Amino acid sequence: MSETKIREEICRLGRSLFERGLTPGSSGNISVKLDDGGWLVTPTNASLGFLDPARLSRLDTTGRLISGDAPTKEVPLHTALYETRAPARAVVHLHSTHSVALSMLPEIDPRAALPPMTAYYLMKCGATALVPYYRPGDPAVADALKGLAGKYSSVLLANHGPVVAGDTLEAAVFAMEELEETAKLYLLLRGLNPRYLTPAQVADLTRVFGVALPEDHGH
């Protein structure tokens, strides 16, 4: 896909996420890695609903701005996922309501923020890690993500929001949507003792669909 098409895709999918209430105001950011090793990322203080393809931040392989508006302050977060997760070609970070709410609950397992609730959650997201709270833009969040050693494509930042990496931008967006819907299901069913997928059912999904789960995924 050409860089022009990628710019248009970032704006199209960003607007879709915004219009469906998945990230309010000027929150959230999107990046896509380019064939030359550099990447495009949404600018700082930009609403995902009103992005201009020509003003997206273009970074070189070292993360230096070479054109466009100043980039989001969450660049370290995106960089950490690209550095540790080789298949990642796109990263989406939102402040979606149910995922943020989930990240604040006391019972959440950092190795598996959600139980194996549905087949599509496992197929799209695998397991979701929870990392402690850091202020937005804090470089320490990059160290926390690097500490996961690339084992997770979906991560919750405590009291902040979800981050998802994908091998395409569309895949990252679809996984983010699945994570948000599963967080919503968890909150709806919390305290009602719902049936989750059994270990045998989880094993079947990993075998048939090639779902990659960390060895200590908690499922």
mmCIF file of the C-alpha atoms, coordinates in Angstrom:
data_MODEL
# 
_entry.id   MODEL 
# 
loop_
_atom_site.group_PDB 
_atom_site.id 
_atom_site.type_symbol 
_atom_site.label_atom_id 
_atom_site.label_alt_id 
_atom_site.label_comp_id 
_atom_site.label_asym_id 
_atom_site.label_entity_id 
_atom_site.label_seq_id 
_atom_site.pdbx_PDB_ins_code 
_atom_site.Cartn_x 
_atom_site.Cartn_y 
_atom_site.Cartn_z 
_atom_site.occupancy 
_atom_site.B_iso_or_equiv 
_atom_site.pdbx_formal_charge 
_atom_site.auth_seq_id 
_atom_site.auth_comp_id 
_atom_site.auth_asym_id 
_atom_site.auth_atom_id 
_atom_site.pdbx_PDB_model_num 
ATOM 1   C CA . MET A 1 1   ? 0.000   0.000   0.000  1.00 0.00 ? 1   MET A CA 1 
ATOM 2   C CA . SER A 1 2   ? 1.349   3.445   -0.921 1.00 0.00 ? 2   SER A CA 1 
ATOM 3   C CA . GLU A 1 3   ? 2.088   6.055   1.735  1.00 0.00 ? 3   GLU A CA 1 
ATOM 4   C CA . THR A 1 4   ? -0.758  8.184   0.346  1.00 0.00 ? 4   THR A CA 1 
ATOM 5   C CA . LYS A 1 5   ? -3.196  5.286   0.810  1.00 0.00 ? 5   LYS A CA 1 
ATOM 6   C CA . ILE A 1 6   ? -1.896  4.595   4.322  1.00 0.00 ? 6   ILE A CA 1 
ATOM 7   C CA . ARG A 1 7   ? -2.431  8.260   5.267  1.00 0.00 ? 7   ARG A CA 1 
ATOM 8   C CA . GLU A 1 8   ? -6.009  8.046   4.011  1.00 0.00 ? 8   GLU A CA 1 
ATOM 9   C CA . GLU A 1 9   ? -6.563  4.766   5.865  1.00 0.00 ? 9   GLU A CA 1 
ATOM 10  C CA . ILE A 1 10  ? -5.350  6.232   9.173  1.00 0.00 ? 10  ILE A CA 1 
ATOM 11  C CA . CYS A 1 11  ? -7.798  9.125   8.789  1.00 0.00 ? 11  CYS A CA 1 
ATOM 12  C CA . ARG A 1 12  ? -10.694 6.885   7.688  1.00 0.00 ? 12  ARG A CA 1 
ATOM 13  C CA . LEU A 1 13  ? -10.311 4.395   10.538 1.00 0.00 ? 13  LEU A CA 1 
ATOM 14  C CA . GLY A 1 14  ? -9.551  7.136   13.079 1.00 0.00 ? 14  GLY A CA 1 
ATOM 15  C CA . ARG A 1 15  ? -12.791 8.879   12.148 1.00 0.00 ? 15  ARG A CA 1 
ATOM 16  C CA . SER A 1 16  ? -14.706 5.592   12.436 1.00 0.00 ? 16  SER A CA 1 
ATOM 17  C CA . LEU A 1 17  ? -13.346 4.973   15.944 1.00 0.00 ? 17  LEU A CA 1 
ATOM 18  C CA . PHE A 1 18  ? -14.132 8.546   16.999 1.00 0.00 ? 18  PHE A CA 1 
ATOM 19  C CA . GLU A 1 19  ? -17.662 8.607   15.573 1.00 0.00 ? 19  GLU A CA 1 
ATOM 20  C CA . ARG A 1 20  ? -18.538 5.413   17.445 1.00 0.00 ? 20  ARG A CA 1 
ATOM 21  C CA . GLY A 1 21  ? -17.418 6.921   20.749 1.00 0.00 ? 21  GLY A CA 1 
ATOM 22  C CA . LEU A 1 22  ? -14.368 4.691   21.169 1.00 0.00 ? 22  LEU A CA 1 
ATOM 23  C CA . THR A 1 23  ? -12.040 7.559   22.017 1.00 0.00 ? 23  THR A CA 1 
ATOM 24  C CA . PRO A 1 24  ? -13.308 11.013  23.058 1.00 0.00 ? 24  PRO A CA 1 
ATOM 25  C CA . GLY A 1 25  ? -12.005 14.506  22.400 1.00 0.00 ? 25  GLY A CA 1 
ATOM 26  C CA . SER A 1 26  ? -8.381  14.598  21.284 1.00 0.00 ? 26  SER A CA 1 
ATOM 27  C CA . SER A 1 27  ? -7.519  11.312  23.007 1.00 0.00 ? 27  SER A CA 1 
ATOM 28  C CA . GLY A 1 28  ? -6.052  8.269   21.304 1.00 0.00 ? 28  GLY A CA 1 
ATOM 29  C CA . ASN A 1 29  ? -3.364  7.852   18.663 1.00 0.00 ? 29  ASN A CA 1 
ATOM 30  C CA . ILE A 1 30  ? -2.544  5.638   15.697 1.00 0.00 ? 30  ILE A CA 1 
ATOM 31  C CA . SER A 1 31  ? 0.746   4.754   14.007 1.00 0.00 ? 31  SER A CA 1 
ATOM 32  C CA . VAL A 1 32  ? 1.703   2.686   10.960 1.00 0.00 ? 32  VAL A CA 1 
ATOM 33  C CA . LYS A 1 33  ? 5.183   1.470   10.082 1.00 0.00 ? 33  LYS A CA 1 
ATOM 34  C CA . LEU A 1 34  ? 6.318   2.186   6.510  1.00 0.00 ? 34  LEU A CA 1 
ATOM 35  C CA . ASP A 1 35  ? 8.444   0.054   4.204  1.00 0.00 ? 35  ASP A CA 1 
ATOM 36  C CA . ASP A 1 36  ? 11.486  2.319   4.654  1.00 0.00 ? 36  ASP A CA 1 
ATOM 37  C CA . GLY A 1 37  ? 11.470  1.679   8.433  1.00 0.00 ? 37  GLY A CA 1 
ATOM 38  C CA . GLY A 1 38  ? 10.030  5.076   9.300  1.00 0.00 ? 38  GLY A CA 1 
ATOM 39  C CA . TRP A 1 39  ? 6.431   5.533   10.367 1.00 0.00 ? 39  TRP A CA 1 
ATOM 40  C CA . LEU A 1 40  ? 3.366   7.732   10.288 1.00 0.00 ? 40  LEU A CA 1 
ATOM 41  C CA . VAL A 1 41  ? 1.684   8.734   13.542 1.00 0.00 ? 41  VAL A CA 1 
ATOM 42  C CA . THR A 1 42  ? -1.196  10.993  14.497 1.00 0.00 ? 42  THR A CA 1 
ATOM 43  C CA . PRO A 1 43  ? -0.202  14.456  15.777 1.00 0.00 ? 43  PRO A CA 1 
ATOM 44  C CA . THR A 1 44  ? -0.388  15.670  19.355 1.00 0.00 ? 44  THR A CA 1 
ATOM 45  C CA . ASN A 1 45  ? -3.728  17.155  20.488 1.00 0.00 ? 45  ASN A CA 1 
ATOM 46  C CA . ALA A 1 46  ? -5.423  15.871  17.329 1.00 0.00 ? 46  ALA A CA 1 
ATOM 47  C CA . SER A 1 47  ? -8.914  14.364  17.392 1.00 0.00 ? 47  SER A CA 1 
ATOM 48  C CA . LEU A 1 48  ? -9.039  11.023  15.584 1.00 0.00 ? 48  LEU A CA 1 
ATOM 49  C CA . GLY A 1 49  ? -12.333 12.212  14.079 1.00 0.00 ? 49  GLY A CA 1 
ATOM 50  C CA . PHE A 1 50  ? -10.799 15.156  12.221 1.00 0.00 ? 50  PHE A CA 1 
ATOM 51  C CA . LEU A 1 51  ? -7.382  14.093  10.952 1.00 0.00 ? 51  LEU A CA 1 
ATOM 52  C CA . ASP A 1 52  ? -5.801  15.651  7.861  1.00 0.00 ? 52  ASP A CA 1 
ATOM 53  C CA . PRO A 1 53  ? -3.775  13.123  5.792  1.00 0.00 ? 53  PRO A CA 1 
ATOM 54  C CA . ALA A 1 54  ? -1.221  15.801  4.852  1.00 0.00 ? 54  ALA A CA 1 
ATOM 55  C CA . ARG A 1 55  ? -0.580  16.816  8.468  1.00 0.00 ? 55  ARG A CA 1 
ATOM 56  C CA . LEU A 1 56  ? 0.133   13.369  9.940  1.00 0.00 ? 56  LEU A CA 1 
ATOM 57  C CA . SER A 1 57  ? 3.554   13.193  11.594 1.00 0.00 ? 57  SER A CA 1 
ATOM 58  C CA . ARG A 1 58  ? 6.164   11.437  9.446  1.00 0.00 ? 58  ARG A CA 1 
ATOM 59  C CA . LEU A 1 59  ? 9.017   9.988   11.536 1.00 0.00 ? 59  LEU A CA 1 
ATOM 60  C CA . ASP A 1 60  ? 12.279  8.480   10.331 1.00 0.00 ? 60  ASP A CA 1 
ATOM 61  C CA . THR A 1 61  ? 13.734  5.191   11.572 1.00 0.00 ? 61  THR A CA 1 
ATOM 62  C CA . THR A 1 62  ? 15.113  6.917   14.695 1.00 0.00 ? 62  THR A CA 1 
ATOM 63  C CA . GLY A 1 63  ? 11.754  8.480   15.587 1.00 0.00 ? 63  GLY A CA 1 
ATOM 64  C CA . ARG A 1 64  ? 12.781  11.981  14.456 1.00 0.00 ? 64  ARG A CA 1 
ATOM 65  C CA . LEU A 1 65  ? 10.055  14.171  12.943 1.00 0.00 ? 65  LEU A CA 1 
ATOM 66  C CA . ILE A 1 66  ? 10.762  14.838  9.251  1.00 0.00 ? 66  ILE A CA 1 
ATOM 67  C CA . SER A 1 67  ? 7.415   16.281  8.118  1.00 0.00 ? 67  SER A CA 1 
ATOM 68  C CA . GLY A 1 68  ? 3.912   17.097  9.322  1.00 0.00 ? 68  GLY A CA 1 
ATOM 69  C CA . ASP A 1 69  ? 2.704   18.333  12.701 1.00 0.00 ? 69  ASP A CA 1 
ATOM 70  C CA . ALA A 1 70  ? 4.402   17.519  16.020 1.00 0.00 ? 70  ALA A CA 1 
ATOM 71  C CA . PRO A 1 71  ? 3.667   13.866  16.921 1.00 0.00 ? 71  PRO A CA 1 
ATOM 72  C CA . THR A 1 72  ? 1.666   12.502  19.825 1.00 0.00 ? 72  THR A CA 1 
ATOM 73  C CA . LYS A 1 73  ? 3.494   12.450  23.147 1.00 0.00 ? 73  LYS A CA 1 
ATOM 74  C CA . GLU A 1 74  ? 2.828   8.685   23.214 1.00 0.00 ? 74  GLU A CA 1 
ATOM 75  C CA . VAL A 1 75  ? 5.590   7.984   20.666 1.00 0.00 ? 75  VAL A CA 1 
ATOM 76  C CA . PRO A 1 76  ? 7.635   6.017   23.288 1.00 0.00 ? 76  PRO A CA 1 
ATOM 77  C CA . LEU A 1 77  ? 4.682   3.653   23.761 1.00 0.00 ? 77  LEU A CA 1 
ATOM 78  C CA . HIS A 1 78  ? 4.449   2.946   20.011 1.00 0.00 ? 78  HIS A CA 1 
ATOM 79  C CA . THR A 1 79  ? 8.228   2.615   19.695 1.00 0.00 ? 79  THR A CA 1 
ATOM 80  C CA . ALA A 1 80  ? 8.367   0.015   22.466 1.00 0.00 ? 80  ALA A CA 1 
ATOM 81  C CA . LEU A 1 81  ? 5.823   -2.204  20.705 1.00 0.00 ? 81  LEU A CA 1 
ATOM 82  C CA . TYR A 1 82  ? 7.587   -1.948  17.339 1.00 0.00 ? 82  TYR A CA 1 
ATOM 83  C CA . GLU A 1 83  ? 10.934  -2.767  18.960 1.00 0.00 ? 83  GLU A CA 1 
ATOM 84  C CA . THR A 1 84  ? 9.719   -5.823  20.861 1.00 0.00 ? 84  THR A CA 1 
ATOM 85  C CA . ARG A 1 85  ? 7.008   -7.258  18.628 1.00 0.00 ? 85  ARG A CA 1 
ATOM 86  C CA . ALA A 1 86  ? 8.493   -8.045  15.213 1.00 0.00 ? 86  ALA A CA 1 
ATOM 87  C CA . PRO A 1 87  ? 5.211   -8.652  13.298 1.00 0.00 ? 87  PRO A CA 1 
ATOM 88  C CA . ALA A 1 88  ? 3.775   -5.285  14.385 1.00 0.00 ? 88  ALA A CA 1 
ATOM 89  C CA . ARG A 1 89  ? 3.141   -2.883  11.506 1.00 0.00 ? 89  ARG A CA 1 
ATOM 90  C CA . ALA A 1 90  ? 0.506   -0.742  13.214 1.00 0.00 ? 90  ALA A CA 1 
ATOM 91  C CA . VAL A 1 91  ? -0.332  0.367   16.760 1.00 0.00 ? 91  VAL A CA 1 
ATOM 92  C CA . VAL A 1 92  ? -3.634  1.787   18.012 1.00 0.00 ? 92  VAL A CA 1 
ATOM 93  C CA . HIS A 1 93  ? -4.041  3.406   21.452 1.00 0.00 ? 93  HIS A CA 1 
ATOM 94  C CA . LEU A 1 94  ? -7.474  4.578   22.625 1.00 0.00 ? 94  LEU A CA 1 
ATOM 95  C CA . HIS A 1 95  ? -9.227  5.765   25.774 1.00 0.00 ? 95  HIS A CA 1 
ATOM 96  C CA . SER A 1 96  ? -12.240 3.497   25.201 1.00 0.00 ? 96  SER A CA 1 
ATOM 97  C CA . THR A 1 97  ? -14.612 3.518   28.181 1.00 0.00 ? 97  THR A CA 1 
ATOM 98  C CA . HIS A 1 98  ? -15.005 -0.162  29.040 1.00 0.00 ? 98  HIS A CA 1 
ATOM 99  C CA . SER A 1 99  ? -11.328 -1.021  28.583 1.00 0.00 ? 99  SER A CA 1 
ATOM 100 C CA . VAL A 1 100 ? -10.331 1.897   30.836 1.00 0.00 ? 100 VAL A CA 1 
ATOM 101 C CA . ALA A 1 101 ? -12.885 0.771   33.434 1.00 0.00 ? 101 ALA A CA 1 
ATOM 102 C CA . LEU A 1 102 ? -11.492 -2.765  33.301 1.00 0.00 ? 102 LEU A CA 1 
ATOM 103 C CA . SER A 1 103 ? -7.953  -1.471  33.873 1.00 0.00 ? 103 SER A CA 1 
ATOM 104 C CA . MET A 1 104 ? -9.075  0.049   37.197 1.00 0.00 ? 104 MET A CA 1 
ATOM 105 C CA . LEU A 1 105 ? -10.585 -3.080  38.763 1.00 0.00 ? 105 LEU A CA 1 
ATOM 106 C CA . PRO A 1 106 ? -8.694  -4.592  41.705 1.00 0.00 ? 106 PRO A CA 1 
ATOM 107 C CA . GLU A 1 107 ? -9.061  -8.258  40.700 1.00 0.00 ? 107 GLU A CA 1 
ATOM 108 C CA . ILE A 1 108 ? -7.430  -7.974  37.275 1.00 0.00 ? 108 ILE A CA 1 
ATOM 109 C CA . ASP A 1 109 ? -4.581  -10.431 36.592 1.00 0.00 ? 109 ASP A CA 1 
ATOM 110 C CA . PRO A 1 110 ? -1.676  -8.520  34.977 1.00 0.00 ? 110 PRO A CA 1 
ATOM 111 C CA . ARG A 1 111 ? -0.924  -11.585 32.804 1.00 0.00 ? 111 ARG A CA 1 
ATOM 112 C CA . ALA A 1 112 ? -4.539  -11.905 31.604 1.00 0.00 ? 112 ALA A CA 1 
ATOM 113 C CA . ALA A 1 113 ? -6.666  -8.810  32.139 1.00 0.00 ? 113 ALA A CA 1 
ATOM 114 C CA . LEU A 1 114 ? -9.643  -10.697 30.705 1.00 0.00 ? 114 LEU A CA 1 
ATOM 115 C CA . PRO A 1 115 ? -10.619 -14.344 31.094 1.00 0.00 ? 115 PRO A CA 1 
ATOM 116 C CA . PRO A 1 116 ? -11.200 -16.461 27.950 1.00 0.00 ? 116 PRO A CA 1 
ATOM 117 C CA . MET A 1 117 ? -14.742 -15.210 27.371 1.00 0.00 ? 117 MET A CA 1 
ATOM 118 C CA . THR A 1 118 ? -15.235 -15.664 23.628 1.00 0.00 ? 118 THR A CA 1 
ATOM 119 C CA . ALA A 1 119 ? -13.487 -17.358 20.730 1.00 0.00 ? 119 ALA A CA 1 
ATOM 120 C CA . TYR A 1 120 ? -13.083 -14.088 18.831 1.00 0.00 ? 120 TYR A CA 1 
ATOM 121 C CA . TYR A 1 121 ? -11.446 -12.346 21.785 1.00 0.00 ? 121 TYR A CA 1 
ATOM 122 C CA . LEU A 1 122 ? -8.762  -15.047 21.866 1.00 0.00 ? 122 LEU A CA 1 
ATOM 123 C CA . MET A 1 123 ? -8.430  -15.112 18.070 1.00 0.00 ? 123 MET A CA 1 
ATOM 124 C CA . LYS A 1 124 ? -8.062  -11.326 17.721 1.00 0.00 ? 124 LYS A CA 1 
ATOM 125 C CA . CYS A 1 125 ? -6.310  -10.362 20.964 1.00 0.00 ? 125 CYS A CA 1 
ATOM 126 C CA . GLY A 1 126 ? -4.748  -13.495 22.445 1.00 0.00 ? 126 GLY A CA 1 
ATOM 127 C CA . ALA A 1 127 ? -4.150  -12.593 26.089 1.00 0.00 ? 127 ALA A CA 1 
ATOM 128 C CA . THR A 1 128 ? -4.132  -8.978  27.317 1.00 0.00 ? 128 THR A CA 1 
ATOM 129 C CA . ALA A 1 129 ? -1.495  -7.757  29.758 1.00 0.00 ? 129 ALA A CA 1 
ATOM 130 C CA . LEU A 1 130 ? -2.030  -4.993  32.326 1.00 0.00 ? 130 LEU A CA 1 
ATOM 131 C CA . VAL A 1 131 ? 0.826   -2.602  33.080 1.00 0.00 ? 131 VAL A CA 1 
ATOM 132 C CA . PRO A 1 132 ? 0.852   -0.184  36.051 1.00 0.00 ? 132 PRO A CA 1 
ATOM 133 C CA . TYR A 1 133 ? -0.174  3.462   35.804 1.00 0.00 ? 133 TYR A CA 1 
ATOM 134 C CA . TYR A 1 134 ? 2.242   5.975   34.303 1.00 0.00 ? 134 TYR A CA 1 
ATOM 135 C CA . ARG A 1 135 ? 1.371   9.524   33.341 1.00 0.00 ? 135 ARG A CA 1 
ATOM 136 C CA . PRO A 1 136 ? 0.644   9.954   29.616 1.00 0.00 ? 136 PRO A CA 1 
ATOM 137 C CA . GLY A 1 137 ? 3.840   10.370  27.643 1.00 0.00 ? 137 GLY A CA 1 
ATOM 138 C CA . ASP A 1 138 ? 6.066   9.091   30.479 1.00 0.00 ? 138 ASP A CA 1 
ATOM 139 C CA . PRO A 1 139 ? 9.057   7.302   28.875 1.00 0.00 ? 139 PRO A CA 1 
ATOM 140 C CA . ALA A 1 140 ? 8.823   4.727   31.700 1.00 0.00 ? 140 ALA A CA 1 
ATOM 141 C CA . VAL A 1 141 ? 5.751   3.239   30.019 1.00 0.00 ? 141 VAL A CA 1 
ATOM 142 C CA . ALA A 1 142 ? 8.054   2.151   27.194 1.00 0.00 ? 142 ALA A CA 1 
ATOM 143 C CA . ASP A 1 143 ? 10.195  0.234   29.694 1.00 0.00 ? 143 ASP A CA 1 
ATOM 144 C CA . ALA A 1 144 ? 7.077   -1.446  31.089 1.00 0.00 ? 144 ALA A CA 1 
ATOM 145 C CA . LEU A 1 145 ? 6.028   -2.534  27.600 1.00 0.00 ? 145 LEU A CA 1 
ATOM 146 C CA . LYS A 1 146 ? 9.540   -3.716  26.748 1.00 0.00 ? 146 LYS A CA 1 
ATOM 147 C CA . GLY A 1 147 ? 9.385   -5.796  29.919 1.00 0.00 ? 147 GLY A CA 1 
ATOM 148 C CA . LEU A 1 148 ? 6.589   -7.822  28.306 1.00 0.00 ? 148 LEU A CA 1 
ATOM 149 C CA . ALA A 1 149 ? 9.191   -8.945  25.737 1.00 0.00 ? 149 ALA A CA 1 
ATOM 150 C CA . GLY A 1 150 ? 6.795   -8.810  22.793 1.00 0.00 ? 150 GLY A CA 1 
ATOM 151 C CA . LYS A 1 151 ? 4.618   -11.621 24.165 1.00 0.00 ? 151 LYS A CA 1 
ATOM 152 C CA . TYR A 1 152 ? 1.410   -9.562  24.028 1.00 0.00 ? 152 TYR A CA 1 
ATOM 153 C CA . SER A 1 153 ? -0.233  -7.775  21.100 1.00 0.00 ? 153 SER A CA 1 
ATOM 154 C CA . SER A 1 154 ? -2.867  -6.207  23.391 1.00 0.00 ? 154 SER A CA 1 
ATOM 155 C CA . VAL A 1 155 ? -2.074  -4.315  26.581 1.00 0.00 ? 155 VAL A CA 1 
ATOM 156 C CA . LEU A 1 156 ? -4.072  -2.263  29.071 1.00 0.00 ? 156 LEU A CA 1 
ATOM 157 C CA . LEU A 1 157 ? -2.389  0.774   30.617 1.00 0.00 ? 157 LEU A CA 1 
ATOM 158 C CA . ALA A 1 158 ? -3.855  1.091   34.116 1.00 0.00 ? 158 ALA A CA 1 
ATOM 159 C CA . ASN A 1 159 ? -6.235  4.074   34.530 1.00 0.00 ? 159 ASN A CA 1 
ATOM 160 C CA . HIS A 1 160 ? -5.429  5.160   30.983 1.00 0.00 ? 160 HIS A CA 1 
ATOM 161 C CA . GLY A 1 161 ? -6.467  2.912   28.106 1.00 0.00 ? 161 GLY A CA 1 
ATOM 162 C CA . PRO A 1 162 ? -5.739  -0.002  25.764 1.00 0.00 ? 162 PRO A CA 1 
ATOM 163 C CA . VAL A 1 163 ? -2.900  -0.381  23.259 1.00 0.00 ? 163 VAL A CA 1 
ATOM 164 C CA . VAL A 1 164 ? -3.058  -2.952  20.458 1.00 0.00 ? 164 VAL A CA 1 
ATOM 165 C CA . ALA A 1 165 ? -0.476  -3.893  17.814 1.00 0.00 ? 165 ALA A CA 1 
ATOM 166 C CA . GLY A 1 166 ? -1.360  -5.611  14.547 1.00 0.00 ? 166 GLY A CA 1 
ATOM 167 C CA . ASP A 1 167 ? 0.314   -6.795  11.359 1.00 0.00 ? 167 ASP A CA 1 
ATOM 168 C CA . THR A 1 168 ? -1.920  -4.288  9.521  1.00 0.00 ? 168 THR A CA 1 
ATOM 169 C CA . LEU A 1 169 ? -3.770  -1.176  10.677 1.00 0.00 ? 169 LEU A CA 1 
ATOM 170 C CA . GLU A 1 170 ? -7.112  -2.831  9.978  1.00 0.00 ? 170 GLU A CA 1 
ATOM 171 C CA . ALA A 1 171 ? -6.118  -5.881  12.068 1.00 0.00 ? 171 ALA A CA 1 
ATOM 172 C CA . ALA A 1 172 ? -5.076  -3.621  14.970 1.00 0.00 ? 172 ALA A CA 1 
ATOM 173 C CA . VAL A 1 173 ? -8.387  -1.722  14.797 1.00 0.00 ? 173 VAL A CA 1 
ATOM 174 C CA . PHE A 1 174 ? -10.448 -4.926  14.659 1.00 0.00 ? 174 PHE A CA 1 
ATOM 175 C CA . ALA A 1 175 ? -8.537  -6.339  17.647 1.00 0.00 ? 175 ALA A CA 1 
ATOM 176 C CA . MET A 1 176 ? -9.061  -3.077  19.556 1.00 0.00 ? 176 MET A CA 1 
ATOM 177 C CA . GLU A 1 177 ? -12.816 -3.266  18.891 1.00 0.00 ? 177 GLU A CA 1 
ATOM 178 C CA . GLU A 1 178 ? -12.885 -6.887  20.083 1.00 0.00 ? 178 GLU A CA 1 
ATOM 179 C CA . LEU A 1 179 ? -10.976 -5.948  23.251 1.00 0.00 ? 179 LEU A CA 1 
ATOM 180 C CA . GLU A 1 180 ? -13.421 -3.132  24.019 1.00 0.00 ? 180 GLU A CA 1 
ATOM 181 C CA . GLU A 1 181 ? -16.486 -5.344  23.455 1.00 0.00 ? 181 GLU A CA 1 
ATOM 182 C CA . THR A 1 182 ? -15.012 -8.103  25.630 1.00 0.00 ? 182 THR A CA 1 
ATOM 183 C CA . ALA A 1 183 ? -14.270 -5.599  28.409 1.00 0.00 ? 183 ALA A CA 1 
ATOM 184 C CA . LYS A 1 184 ? -17.909 -4.503  28.141 1.00 0.00 ? 184 LYS A CA 1 
ATOM 185 C CA . LEU A 1 185 ? -19.070 -8.126  28.425 1.00 0.00 ? 185 LEU A CA 1 
ATOM 186 C CA . TYR A 1 186 ? -16.860 -8.625  31.475 1.00 0.00 ? 186 TYR A CA 1 
ATOM 187 C CA . LEU A 1 187 ? -18.347 -5.596  33.218 1.00 0.00 ? 187 LEU A CA 1 
ATOM 188 C CA . LEU A 1 188 ? -21.907 -6.672  32.349 1.00 0.00 ? 188 LEU A CA 1 
ATOM 189 C CA . LEU A 1 189 ? -21.301 -10.170 33.743 1.00 0.00 ? 189 LEU A CA 1 
ATOM 190 C CA . ARG A 1 190 ? -19.102 -9.253  36.713 1.00 0.00 ? 190 ARG A CA 1 
ATOM 191 C CA . GLY A 1 191 ? -20.344 -11.041 39.817 1.00 0.00 ? 191 GLY A CA 1 
ATOM 192 C CA . LEU A 1 192 ? -22.772 -13.271 37.887 1.00 0.00 ? 192 LEU A CA 1 
ATOM 193 C CA . ASN A 1 193 ? -20.449 -16.309 37.677 1.00 0.00 ? 193 ASN A CA 1 
ATOM 194 C CA . PRO A 1 194 ? -20.581 -16.668 33.864 1.00 0.00 ? 194 PRO A CA 1 
ATOM 195 C CA . ARG A 1 195 ? -19.226 -19.679 31.970 1.00 0.00 ? 195 ARG A CA 1 
ATOM 196 C CA . TYR A 1 196 ? -15.854 -18.970 30.369 1.00 0.00 ? 196 TYR A CA 1 
ATOM 197 C CA . LEU A 1 197 ? -14.170 -21.110 27.737 1.00 0.00 ? 197 LEU A CA 1 
ATOM 198 C CA . THR A 1 198 ? -12.624 -24.236 29.223 1.00 0.00 ? 198 THR A CA 1 
ATOM 199 C CA . PRO A 1 199 ? -8.889  -24.997 28.971 1.00 0.00 ? 199 PRO A CA 1 
ATOM 200 C CA . ALA A 1 200 ? -9.747  -27.653 26.364 1.00 0.00 ? 200 ALA A CA 1 
ATOM 201 C CA . GLN A 1 201 ? -11.705 -25.105 24.304 1.00 0.00 ? 201 GLN A CA 1 
ATOM 202 C CA . VAL A 1 202 ? -8.831  -22.603 24.565 1.00 0.00 ? 202 VAL A CA 1 
ATOM 203 C CA . ALA A 1 203 ? -6.374  -25.317 23.457 1.00 0.00 ? 203 ALA A CA 1 
ATOM 204 C CA . ASP A 1 204 ? -8.620  -26.155 20.494 1.00 0.00 ? 204 ASP A CA 1 
ATOM 205 C CA . LEU A 1 205 ? -8.673  -22.493 19.372 1.00 0.00 ? 205 LEU A CA 1 
ATOM 206 C CA . THR A 1 206 ? -4.898  -22.172 19.658 1.00 0.00 ? 206 THR A CA 1 
ATOM 207 C CA . ARG A 1 207 ? -4.478  -25.342 17.558 1.00 0.00 ? 207 ARG A CA 1 
ATOM 208 C CA . VAL A 1 208 ? -7.049  -24.605 14.840 1.00 0.00 ? 208 VAL A CA 1 
ATOM 209 C CA . PHE A 1 209 ? -6.497  -20.858 14.446 1.00 0.00 ? 209 PHE A CA 1 
ATOM 210 C CA . GLY A 1 210 ? -2.852  -20.574 15.483 1.00 0.00 ? 210 GLY A CA 1 
ATOM 211 C CA . VAL A 1 211 ? -3.625  -18.310 18.442 1.00 0.00 ? 211 VAL A CA 1 
ATOM 212 C CA . ALA A 1 212 ? -0.355  -17.320 20.111 1.00 0.00 ? 212 ALA A CA 1 
ATOM 213 C CA . LEU A 1 213 ? -0.642  -17.136 23.908 1.00 0.00 ? 213 LEU A CA 1 
ATOM 214 C CA . PRO A 1 214 ? 2.241   -16.422 26.303 1.00 0.00 ? 214 PRO A CA 1 
ATOM 215 C CA . GLU A 1 215 ? 3.292   -19.455 28.355 1.00 0.00 ? 215 GLU A CA 1 
ATOM 216 C CA . ASP A 1 216 ? 2.123   -17.752 31.568 1.00 0.00 ? 216 ASP A CA 1 
ATOM 217 C CA . HIS A 1 217 ? -1.056  -16.269 30.056 1.00 0.00 ? 217 HIS A CA 1 
ATOM 218 C CA . GLY A 1 218 ? -3.280  -17.127 33.028 1.00 0.00 ? 218 GLY A CA 1 
ATOM 219 C CA . HIS A 1 219 ? -5.952  -18.797 30.864 1.00 0.00 ? 219 HIS A CA 1 
# 
